[in-house]
Amino acid sequence: MTGKIASLKEIYRAKEELENLKHQHPNLYEQLIHVVSLTRQMQIMYGYMGSLLMDEDLPEYRPRFVRESILSLYQGEVENLKKHPEIHFVKAIMKRNRNISDSKLFLLILGAKPELLQGSTIMK
């Protein structure tokens, strides 16, 4: 999911949207952090998590070296997040910030500084 490079202003705007989500929908945000952290710890590409959340079929992000049983557990956690009654707020943020990339959005959730994400294209 690489397109045009997001400006620092766009990344800060996304960070502000995520902060609003955190304060207005704390349960949803906690569940989102759980899945984003799990994605990082399992070394699964953020693009895969994004494609699962948005119901997109992006085979280039599908993990190749994760056992099917483990991947099924991971997919279950993403499905639990998708079943949250307020998930549409997360999806709306992801849609509005498509040019930033899922990986940068998820790294913002984990506390990455916007200045470190600007122009970076090495993370998927």
Secondary structure, DSSP 8 states (H G I E B T S, - for coil): ---S---HHHHHHHHHHHHHHHHH-HHHHHHHHHHHHHHHHTT--HHHHHHHHTT---GGGS-SSS-HHHHHHHHHHHHHHHTSTTHHHHHHHHHHTTTT-HHHHHHHHTT--HHHHTT--S--
